[in-house]
Amino acid sequence: PMCLIDALKQLSDQKIRFHFFVNSDPIDWNYSIQQLRPDSTLVCVVTKSGTTYETLSLFMLAFDWLKKTLGAAQAAKQTISITDPAQGELLEFSKKHQIECLKIAPSVGGRYSIFTPVG
């Protein structure tokens, strides 16, 4: 998705901005999050296994940021998870907090994930 958005951005008249958090460094996190407004931010977390530590730790920072500023119910409405349909910590967290969850078929290999909700 990052490559597609970058390649096609000149064709869009939308004012939607995408931010990809891939570094769990706290300095980078604090700098990046200051650029966003919680009321107009949608958090989308993707981990096929639902157990990738780095992804989950960044997601928890983002979800906590939304929850502190907007409340738990609104934070859940502004969050989408994409993960394994049957297992994993992200799936369980999503169910517990009533977060919309899109499923990645377990049979889809990583290089083909563009054809799933990830893409």
N, C-alpha and C positions, 0 to 999 in steps of 0.2 A: 504493500500500500504506500509506503514512503516513496518508493521509486515512481509509482504511477502518479501520485499527487504532484511530485516535483516535475515530472515530464509533461503533465497536462495542465499545469497551473495557469499558463498564459491563455488557455482556451476558456477559462471560467470567468464569469462576471459576478460570482458569489464573493461575499466578503468573509466567508468562513476561513478561519486560520486553523491549521493543524499543527500540533506540537507533539513530538515523539520524545518521551522520556526513556532513555536507555542507560543512563548513568545514575547510579545510586549515591553519588557524591553529594553530601549535604550542602556544600557551597553552590554547586550547580543547581540543585533542587530549589534552594531558597531564591537564587537569582531568577530562575525560570518561572517559578510560581508567582512572583511579584508582577509578572507581565500579564497575568490572567485575572479575569473577574469571575468569582465563583457563581454569580447568578446567571452567567451566560456561557458556562463551561460544561461540556459533556465529557465525562471520563469513560474511556473505553479501554478495558484491560484484556489482553490476549495471552493465553498460555495453553497450549494444547494439552499438556499433562495436568494442568491445574496445580502444579506443585513447584514451579520454577521460582526459587527463592528471590532472585533479583527482581523479577517481575512482580511478585507478590508484595515485596517490601515497598517498591515504588507505588504500587496500587494502594497499599494501606496508607501511605503518606497522602496521596491524592484524595482518597475517600475520607480520611480524617479531616483534611482541610475543608472539603465540602461540608461535612457533618458539623464541624465547629462553626462555620459561617452561615449555613442554611438550615441546619437541623437534620436529623436522621432520615425523616421521611422524604424530604426534598433531595437530599444527597442520593438516596436510592433511586429516585426518579431520573436523576441526571447521571446515572451510571449504567453501563452495559458491560457484561462480561462475555467473552468468547472462549469456550473451553471444551473439555471432554464431556460427553453427554451423561456419563454414568459415575464418574468418580473424580476425586481431587479436592483439594482444599478450596480452590476458587469456586467450584460448583457448590460446595457446602455453604460457604460464606454468602454466595449469591442467594441461595434458597433462604437462609436465615434472615437476610436483610431485605428480602423481596426485590432483588435486583434482576432486571431483565437479563436472561442468559441465552445466548445463541450457541448452538452446539457445533463442534467440529467432529465429523465422522472419524472414528478411530482408524478406519482403513485408509484414510488419506495421508500420504506421505508429506513431509515438510515442503518439498519443492512444488507440490501441487496445491498447497494451502490457498493460493490465490483464487481457486475455484470454490472455496468454502466461505462462510461468513467472515473469515479473516480478510479476504479480498474485497 
